[in-house]
Amino acid sequence: MSTEVLVAIIVLAVVVIVLLAVAAARLRKGNRARRHDKAVEYRREAEVHAARAERREAEIAEREARADRERAVAREHAARVETDRRAAAERYEHADRLEPDDEAEGKHPQR
């Protein structure tokens, strides 16, 4: 083999190696860009899901607070009912002591 052919083969080999290196670098860069784009997409989706979860948590907390208020109001009403029933019973008993009536005994409502 002549020197010129040997040099041509070496130059060609170097060019091929350089081209392969450039192609590999571009491929890595393209892969990196695609991974970056995909990561951005996943982050956006995560933000949407996180916002949705926070909104639902707030709705649940609001419903729980509303239910707590309703239970408190119901307990207050029940206490008032019990107070009114005791007051009514006391007044019936007082009326019966003032004027006993054999017919009225035991006929008082909810006594």
Secondary structure as the mmCIF struct_conf table of DSSP 4:
data_model
#
loop_
_struct_conf.conf_type_id
_struct_conf.id
_struct_conf.beg_label_comp_id
_struct_conf.beg_label_asym_id
_struct_conf.beg_label_seq_id
_struct_conf.end_label_comp_id
_struct_conf.end_label_asym_id
_struct_conf.end_label_seq_id
HELX_RH_AL_P HELX_RH_AL_P1 THR A 3 LEU A 98
BEND BEND1 GLU A 99 GLU A 99
TURN_TY1_P TURN_TY1_P1 ASP A 102 GLY A 106
BEND BEND2 HIS A 108 HIS A 108
TURN_TY1_P TURN_TY1_P2 PRO A 109 GLN A 110
#
